[in-house]
Amino acid sequence: MPNLPHPTARNSKKIILGVDPGIANTGYGVIESHGNRLVPRGFGNIRTSPRTAPEVRLKEIYDVITGLITEFAIENVVLEDIFFTKNTSSAFSVSEVKGIVKLAAAEADCPVTVYTPTQVKQAIVGYGKATKSQMQKMAQALLKLKEPPRPDHAADALALALCHARSYKVIELRKKHA
């Protein structure tokens, strides 16, 4: 009888792209998840100029996201479900960025998962009202980084990817039993 891998071993590796959307700054974080082992693959910030036409800024972000999906063979894209109560013009531009990220993911046949800020904080720190500093320190610890990830947008994107790495198994089980 051949020595086959355990059924869960085949699906234990995931390469996840977290994206913190914004028209001026879009953070990204790529991690590889092997069960409980988390490996950072890359993170950073996509900056666009306010002097550039909005459609060109969106294309710049789209091109970088598409490149990341290809370069890292991304299997899952994760976004934050953002709620705006005051600045509606920001909400529109963030929604446009979320749309182009979803388009880039769809073109690569990558599923997109969305988490609320509270879900991310709960998954990373264990407390839904954790501070940005607490989130950065926990991301540093979980990914064994020498210092907290920066800039803030990249740290937020890494937190999204970490949240998914800690949650996707539960989500997949729920889908199977639904």
C-alpha positions as CSV (number, residue, x, y, z in Angstrom):
1,M,0.0,0.0,0.0
2,P,1.5,3.5,-1.0
3,N,2.4,5.9,1.8
4,L,-0.1,8.7,1.2
5,P,-0.1,12.0,3.1
6,H,-2.7,12.5,5.8
7,P,-5.8,14.1,4.2
8,T,-5.4,17.3,6.1
9,A,-1.7,17.6,5.3
10,R,-2.4,18.3,1.6
11,N,-4.5,21.3,2.4
12,S,-2.5,22.6,5.4
13,K,-0.4,25.1,3.4
14,K,-2.0,28.4,2.4
15,I,-0.5,31.5,0.9
16,I,-2.6,34.5,2.0
17,L,-2.6,38.1,0.8
18,G,-4.1,40.6,3.3
19,V,-5.0,44.1,1.8
20,D,-5.7,47.2,3.8
21,P,-7.4,49.3,1.0
22,G,-7.0,53.0,0.6
23,I,-6.6,55.3,-2.4
24,A,-3.4,57.1,-1.1
25,N,-2.0,54.1,0.8
26,T,-2.9,50.5,0.3
27,G,-1.1,48.1,2.7
28,Y,-0.4,44.6,1.7
29,G,0.9,41.6,3.6
30,V,1.7,38.1,2.4
31,I,2.1,35.1,4.7
32,E,2.4,31.4,4.3
33,S,0.5,29.3,6.7
34,H,1.5,25.7,7.5
35,G,-0.9,24.6,10.2
36,N,0.2,26.6,13.2
37,R,3.5,27.8,11.6
38,L,3.3,31.2,10.0
39,V,6.0,32.6,7.7
40,P,6.1,36.2,6.4
41,R,6.7,36.4,2.7
42,G,6.4,40.1,2.2
43,F,4.7,43.3,3.2
44,G,4.6,46.9,2.3
45,N,2.6,49.9,1.2
46,I,1.4,51.0,-2.2
47,R,1.4,54.8,-2.3
48,T,-0.3,56.9,-5.0
49,S,-0.1,60.6,-5.6
50,P,-3.1,62.9,-5.0
51,R,-1.9,64.8,-8.1
52,T,-2.7,61.7,-10.3
53,A,-6.1,61.1,-11.7
54,P,-8.2,58.7,-9.6
55,E,-8.5,56.1,-12.4
56,V,-4.7,56.1,-12.8
57,R,-4.3,55.6,-9.1
58,L,-6.7,52.7,-9.1
59,K,-4.8,51.1,-12.0
60,E,-1.5,51.5,-10.2
61,I,-2.9,49.7,-7.1
62,Y,-4.5,47.0,-9.4
63,D,-1.2,46.4,-11.2
64,V,0.7,45.9,-7.9
65,I,-2.0,43.6,-6.4
66,T,-2.1,41.6,-9.6
67,G,1.7,41.3,-9.5
68,L,1.7,40.2,-5.9
69,I,-1.0,37.5,-6.6
70,T,1.2,36.1,-9.4
71,E,4.6,36.5,-7.7
72,F,3.6,34.7,-4.5
73,A,1.0,32.3,-6.0
74,I,-1.7,33.7,-3.7
75,E,-4.4,31.3,-2.7
76,N,-6.6,33.6,-0.6
77,V,-7.1,37.4,-0.6
78,V,-8.4,39.0,2.6
79,L,-9.9,42.5,3.0
80,E,-11.3,44.4,5.9
81,D,-15.0,45.2,6.1
82,I,-14.7,48.9,6.7
83,F,-17.6,51.0,8.1
84,F,-17.7,54.8,7.6
85,T,-20.0,57.1,9.4
86,K,-18.6,60.5,8.7
87,N,-16.3,60.9,5.7
88,T,-18.3,59.5,2.8
89,S,-15.8,60.6,0.1
90,S,-13.2,58.3,1.8
91,A,-15.8,55.5,1.9
92,F,-16.2,55.8,-1.9
93,S,-12.5,55.7,-2.7
94,V,-11.9,52.8,-0.3
95,S,-14.8,50.9,-1.9
96,E,-13.3,51.5,-5.3
97,V,-10.0,50.1,-4.1
98,K,-11.8,47.1,-2.6
99,G,-13.5,46.6,-5.9
100,I,-10.3,46.5,-7.9
101,V,-8.7,44.1,-5.4
102,K,-11.7,41.8,-5.7
103,L,-11.4,42.0,-9.5
104,A,-7.7,41.1,-9.4
105,A,-8.5,38.2,-7.1
106,A,-11.3,37.0,-9.3
107,E,-9.1,37.1,-12.4
108,A,-6.7,34.8,-10.6
109,D,-9.5,32.5,-9.3
110,C,-8.6,33.5,-5.7
111,P,-11.4,33.5,-3.2
112,V,-11.8,36.8,-1.2
113,T,-12.7,36.7,2.5
114,V,-13.8,39.8,4.4
115,Y,-13.4,40.3,8.2
116,T,-14.6,43.1,10.4
117,P,-12.0,45.1,12.4
118,T,-13.3,43.4,15.6
119,Q,-12.9,39.9,14.1
120,V,-9.3,40.7,13.2
121,K,-8.5,42.0,16.6
122,Q,-10.2,39.1,18.3
123,A,-8.3,36.6,16.1
124,I,-4.9,38.2,16.6
125,V,-4.9,39.6,20.2
126,G,-7.9,37.9,21.7
127,Y,-9.6,41.2,22.4
128,G,-11.9,42.9,20.0
129,K,-10.9,46.4,21.2
130,A,-7.1,45.9,20.9
131,T,-5.0,49.0,20.1
132,K,-3.0,49.4,16.9
133,S,0.2,49.0,19.0
134,Q,-1.0,45.7,20.5
135,M,-1.9,44.5,17.0
136,Q,1.6,45.3,15.7
137,K,3.3,43.7,18.6
138,M,1.3,40.5,18.2
139,A,1.9,40.4,14.5
140,Q,5.6,40.8,15.2
141,A,5.5,37.9,17.7
142,L,3.4,35.6,15.5
143,L,5.6,36.1,12.5
144,K,8.9,36.2,14.5
145,L,9.8,39.6,13.0
146,K,12.7,41.6,14.5
147,E,10.5,44.7,15.0
148,P,6.8,45.5,14.7
149,P,5.7,45.7,11.0
150,R,5.6,49.2,9.5
151,P,4.0,51.3,8.0
152,D,0.6,51.0,9.8
153,H,-1.1,50.0,6.5
154,A,1.2,47.1,6.0
155,A,0.8,46.0,9.6
156,D,-3.0,46.1,9.2
157,A,-2.7,44.0,6.0
158,L,-0.5,41.4,7.8
159,A,-3.1,41.3,10.7
160,L,-5.8,40.5,8.1
161,A,-3.7,37.7,6.6
162,L,-3.0,36.4,10.1
163,C,-6.7,36.5,11.0
164,H,-7.5,34.4,8.0
165,A,-4.7,31.9,8.7
166,R,-6.2,31.4,12.1
167,S,-9.8,31.3,10.9
168,Y,-10.0,29.7,7.4
169,K,-10.1,26.1,8.8
170,V,-13.2,26.9,10.8
171,I,-14.8,28.7,7.8
172,E,-14.1,25.7,5.5
173,L,-15.6,23.3,8.0
174,R,-18.8,25.4,8.3
175,K,-19.1,25.4,4.5
176,K,-18.9,21.6,4.3
177,H,-21.6,21.2,7.0
178,A,-23.9,23.9,5.7
